[in-house]
């Protein structure tokens, strides 16, 4: 942006002013009315003057060493000097070409320094399990309408985040103020991400936590280290989520609600779905006996989830098994399942 501004400013100045030699010994007046000429200044036909601007048949010129230095003269005082004007225009074009070249170098340098993260961890939440311990969250409240059917995010995985690796790669070029807001969970006070309407709509469906400004937290902490803007970052994350939810692994979770499953079962299905070498990049996260999240370690160089899993590094899972939670609160929580949160 600084380079573009510099070019704009320089171009403006170059177009507005140039040096020229007068063809006549005209008087140089203090004002456009030609009513005053302090010290009776007259143009010298053997000297160059800087022409600042032209207005209503007159030129405002700069005469160094006199007071006032800016003087008005008739336009025809500089007539017959087309060659010099042409020379000035040629000089201006040369200067503009030089600036464009410099801007090109700057942009190319900038492009080279932007690197999209090569290894990323895709964290997918099983929303029902998350809400068992976060019922106060806006995205976990269930109205009476939920008695007549489940919501889409209660039947499939939802987006928690896409985290550039290693895990300590966080808060890239983020101000101390925003880091403080994020760590204090004042996510709504974080800056707008400038998401376009299409991305915002898809993300709000893929990430129920959008209602609690989770998307701002995820961007500030992790997305800023991804190497793209927020629109591209979330478009990629939503695409990966959709691919997973269309897989047999997601289907297995859907039909196994209320049951205990093992990591070995999940990896076996993932191996068939995504191919040899993909299962090593999958881990589960558990809390209170429930599977709360599925973590996928992804490589780069493709938009295809199966390819990215095969390129991902091996992921260790502390949890080896867990129950797949149904929608609603369990009896142990003291709240009826179905609504009330």
Secondary structure, DSSP 8 states (H G I E B T S, - for coil): -HHHHHHHHHHHHHHH-EEEE-SS--B-BSSTT----GGG-B--TTSEEEEEEEETTEEEEE-TTSSS-EEEEEGGGGTT-HHHHHHHHHHHHHHHHHHHHHHHHHHHHHHHH----SSEEEEEEEHHHHHHS-TTSGGG---GGGGG---GGGSSEEEEEEEESSTT---TT--HHHHHHHHTT-GGGS------HHHHHHHHHH-GGGGGTHHHHHHHHTGGGTSS-HHHHHHHHHHHHHHHHTSHHHHHHHHTTTSEEEHHHHHHHHHHHH-TTSGGGEEEEEETTEEEEEEEEE-SS-S-HHHHHHHS-----S--EEE---SS--GGGTS-TTS--
